Amino acid sequence: MPDLRFELVTPERQVLAADVHMVVVPGSEGEFGVMAGHAPYMTTLRDGELAVYRTAGATPERVRVSGGFAEVGANGLTVLAESAEA
């Protein structure tokens, strides 16, 4: 399966931009996983942790986020967070 293009951006900077296997996002309605080919989707974020899986079966990198939005589209997953820290 092709990789998912993932970008994490705050008002101050681009935190992460990479091709990854999967990202688990803390959406306002609950956590959801995004992989390549995911249907278009947009939601607000709740404070929590993104889990970024660079490859299948890898240990996730965790990034704490607060506030913002997540959008899944044809170009991948973009998370616009008020703040983010690894």
C-alpha positions in Angstrom: 0.0 0.0 0.0 1.4 3.5 -0.8 2.4 5.7 2.0 0.2 8.5 3.5 1.5 12.0 3.1 1.3 13.6 6.6 1.8 17.2 7.7 1.6 18.6 11.2 1.6 22.4 11.3 1.2 25.0 14.2 0.9 28.7 13.8 4.7 29.0 14.5 6.1 26.3 12.3 5.8 23.0 10.3 6.4 20.4 13.0 6.5 17.3 10.7 6.1 16.5 7.0 6.7 12.9 6.0 5.3 9.9 4.2 4.1 7.5 6.9 2.2 4.2 7.2 -0.6 5.4 9.6 -1.5 8.2 12.0 -3.9 7.9 14.9 -5.5 11.3 15.6 -7.4 12.5 18.7 -10.5 13.8 17.1 -13.2 15.6 19.0 -15.5 12.6 18.6 -12.8 10.0 19.4 -9.6 8.7 18.1 -9.4 7.6 14.5 -6.7 6.0 12.3 -5.7 7.3 8.9 -3.9 5.3 6.2 -3.4 5.9 2.5 -6.7 5.8 0.7 -8.8 7.0 3.6 -12.1 8.7 2.7 -12.1 12.5 2.8 -12.8 13.6 6.4 -12.5 16.8 8.6 -12.8 17.2 12.3 -11.7 19.3 15.2 -9.1 18.0 17.6 -9.2 17.4 21.3 -6.1 17.7 23.4 -4.2 14.5 23.2 -1.5 12.6 21.4 -1.0 11.8 17.7 0.5 8.4 17.2 2.7 8.4 14.0 3.6 5.0 12.6 6.4 5.5 10.1 6.2 1.8 8.9 3.8 -1.1 9.4 4.4 -2.6 12.8 6.7 0.2 14.0 6.6 1.7 17.4 4.7 5.0 17.1 6.2 8.4 17.5 4.0 10.4 19.9 3.3 14.1 19.5 1.2 15.9 22.0 -1.3 18.3 20.3 -3.9 20.8 21.6 -6.7 22.4 19.7 -7.0 22.7 15.9 -8.3 20.7 13.0 -7.5 17.5 11.0 -8.3 17.1 7.4 -8.0 14.0 5.2 -8.1 14.7 1.5 -6.6 13.6 -1.8 -3.2 14.9 -0.7 -3.1 13.0 2.6 -3.6 14.1 6.2 -3.0 17.6 7.4 -3.2 18.5 11.1 -3.4 22.2 12.0 -2.8 22.3 15.7 -2.7 25.3 18.1 0.3 23.7 19.7 2.4 20.5 19.3 5.3 19.0 21.2 7.2 15.8 20.7 
